[in-house]
Amino acid sequence: MDTYKRIQDAIDYVEEHLQEEMNITDIASRAHFSAFHFQRLFQAISGFSVQEYIRKRRLSEAALALKQTSDNVLEIAVTYQYQSQEALTRAFEKQFGITPGRYRKENHSLPYLAKMDFLAFRQTIKGEIMMNKPTITTLDDIRIIGRRFRTSLQDEQHFKDIPGFYYEFGRNQDYLRIPNKAAEDMSYGIACEFEDDGGFSFVIGEAVHQVPEELSEGFISLVLPGGKYAEFKVTGDADLVQNTRRYIYGTWLPQSNYERGEGPDFEVTDVRGSRFPEAMRVSIYIPLL
């Protein structure tokens, strides 16, 4: 089923319920995605989070109501899921730089956010995106020992956090406490343990031949499941690595004939062959059905 159509079905649901309480699980179910994967796709394609879209749409509709109805500010606040007039006023002023009362009295043009049309957006994509195309490969199970960190999709917090996770892992020389290494100088970064609110774990570690009965304090083990993966090779600066992740979920996956499979996605960094942040050698793996 068309990814853009699936996301548009979820947008239609959001628009029908702007004046009601919504949760991300119900929204994502309209697109037949998990809550986490839906948020990742939506953010990669649109440039902002689902929560931000809902907030901006409610404020835009509230602004129209201020001009087009005689409802007082409190009534409009409650209609668009704000608990008080003061809560709406704070959000409105933060978004538009003007209070609702002043906006109603004066003639101002505001940057409303209209309902998004993902089907129309699809029609604007022309030609090839200048990114390396993936290799479709089959992997065996890979045993990993590493350290777990927590981050979130919200406001692309993971892009800010993950370089710091790698720095901490290296500064503490955690790699020296991994036994039975299967691939020297190859560092794994694994996104897993996805939560509906956009939170997830990022595990940094290395592949091992076998996992000992006892691990060093603070370390965990996991198995990357074997199966079909899309492998994206990236050679360039750290920004190119991040932009490749955006490209995978915002462009390649929606336009491909593949569905993302269950389980983690991960990246493998050639530590010896890389120099952060200007010269990175990274392969990104996305599980496929």
N, C-alpha and C positions, 0 to 999 in steps of 0.2 A: 504494500500500500504506500502511496506517495507520502514521503515524510512531511513535505510542506502542507499537504492537505490535512494530515493528522494534527499538525500543530495548529492549523487554522481552525479545526474543529474545537480544539481546546480554547483558542482565543474567543470563538463564538460563545462558548460556555461562560468564559469570564465576563464577556460583555453583557450577557443575559443576567448575570448575578452581581453586577457592580454595587447594587444597593443591598446586598446580602453578605453574610459572612461566608468565606470560602476557605478551603484548605488545599494545599498543593497536591495531595494525593488524589482528590476528586478531579482537580483540573487535569493532571497528567493522565488519569484514566481515560479521559475523552480522546486522548491521542494514542492510547494503547502503549504508553511507555511507563517505566518506573518513574517515581517522582524525581529521583536524582538525575536519571538520564534525560528526562524532559527538561529539567532546569539547565543542564549542561548544553543541550542542543539549542534551547531558546536563547540563552545568553550568547552563545557563539555566533548565532545567526543575526540576532537583533542588536547586540552590543550592550544590553542591560538585562538585569535579572527579571524573573517573573514577578517578584514582589514589587520591584521598582515600576514595572509596567502597570500593575494594578493601582499602585499609589498615584502615579501620574495620570492615569485615566480617571480615577475618582476625583482628583483635584480639578482636572479639566472639565468634567461634567458638573462639578460644584460651581466652577466659575461661570459656566453657561447658565446654570440655574439662578445665579445671582443677578444676571442681566435679563433673563427671560421669564422669571417668575417673581411673585411677591412674597414667597416664603421667607421667613426670617432666617438669620444666619444659623441659629441653633437647629431649626428644622432641617436645613440643608446639611448641617454637620451630621446629624443623626441619620439622615437618609443615606449618606455616603460613608457610614461605618466609623464615624468619629464620635468619641464618647462625650464630648462637650464642645461648646462654641470655642473655648480657648484652645482645645486640641486642633480643631480645624484651622483656626487663625494662625497658630504656630506653623503648621505644615504648609498652609497656603503662602504665608510670607516667606518661608524658606524656599519654596518652589518658584514663586513668581516675583518676590521682592516687593510685595505690596499686601496690605491687609484686605480681607474680604470686604469690610465696610467701606474702605476708601475706594476699592475697585468698583463697587456698586455705584458709588456717587460720582466717580470721575470717568473720563473717557480714556481708557488704556487698552492697548493691544497686547494680549498675552500669548506666549508660545504654547498653545494647547497641544496636547498629544492626541491625535486622532486614532481611531481603532486601526490596529495594524492589519495589513493584508499580506500574508505570507505567500499567497498564490500570485499576487502581482509582483512581489519581490522576486519570486523565482523567474519571472519573465525578463527581469532586468539583467540576469546573469548571462553574459555572452562570452564566448571564446574560452580559452584555457586559462586557468589560474596558474601563475608562475611559481609552482611548488613542485617538488619531486613527487612523482607518482609512486604509490606503494608497490612492494612486492608481496604477493599473497603466498604465505609459507605455512607449513605445518610444523609445530613444535612438540617435543615430548615434555612431560612434567619436569619442572625445574624446582629444586629445593633451595630455599633461601633462608639465610640467617641475617637478621638486621635489627635496626631500632625503629620504633613506631613513633610518629608525630601526628598531631591532629591539625586540620585546617578546614577551609570551607570554600565553596563556590561563590558565596555572597561577595559582591563587589570585587570579584576576581581576587579574593584574599589569598588563594593558593599560589597565584603568580608572585605575590609579594613574599609569602612564607617559605616556599620550597627552596630558593637559593640559600636562605638562612639555615634550613635544615641540613643541607649538604655541607655548609660551612661548619656547623656545629659538629657534624659527624666526623669531618676531617680534623678539626681543631682538637677534638678529644681523642683522636687516633683510634676511633672505634673499630676501624677496619682491621686493626692488629689483633682484635679479640675474636675474630671469626675463624674457626678451625675448618680443616678439611676443604679448603677452597677448590672449586672446580674451574674457575676462570680468573686468574690473577689480573688485577688492574681493570676489571670490568665491574662497575658499580651499578646496581639495580635500584631504580626508584619506582615504587609500586603504589598505585592508587587503588584503595580497597575499603571495605567496611563502610559502604555508602549509606548515608542517612537521608530521610525524606526532607530534612531542612537544609540540605546542601552540604552538611558536614561530612568529612571522610577522613580516613587515615592515609598517611603517606609513609611507606616503609622504605628505608634506605638500608641496603645491605649487599650481600654478594651471594652468588650461587655456590653451593657446596655439594660434595659427593654424598655425604650423609650427615644427619643431624645427631649430635651426641645426646646422651640422656639428660645431661644438665648443661644449661647455657649460662654464659656470664650474666651477671645482674643487669637488668634493663634491656636484655635482648629477647627477641621472639623468633620463632620459625614459622614458615608457611610454605605452601606449595603452589607455584604458578601452574594452573592446569594445562595439560597438553591440548592441542587442537589447532584450528585454523586461525591465523592472525594476518592482519595487514601490517607490514613493516615499512615505516617511513624513515629513511636515512637522512640525517640533517648534519651538514658540515657548515659551520658559520658561527656567528655570535649568539649569545644567550637570548637576545630578542628574537632571532630567527627560530630558535627552539620553541619559544612561547607562541610565536605567530603560526608555527606549524601545528601546534595543538589546536589553536583557534580554527585553522583551515580544515583540520580533520573533522571536527564536529560541526563547524559552520558551513562548510562547502562540500568536502569530499564525501562524507558519509551520507548526507541527505541526497546527493546526486548519484551515488553509486547504486549498484544492484545488490548491495550487501546490507544485512541487518547486524547491528552490534550484538555480540553474544554476551552471555552472562559472565560474571567474574571480573577480575581486575584488568586494567590496562597498565602498561609499565614501559619504562624507558631504560636503556642500557647505555651508560656513558663509558667511553674509552678514556679512562683516567689518565693514563700515560700519554695518550695522543691528544689530550685536550688542554687548553689553557683558558681558565675562566677569567672574564666573560667574553673575550674577543675571539676565541678559536675553540669551538666545541665540536666533538665528534659523538653524535648521539643517534641511537636507533629507537624509535617509538613504536610500540606494538599495541594494536587494538584487536581484541577478540572478535571473531566473526562467527555467525551461524553457518 
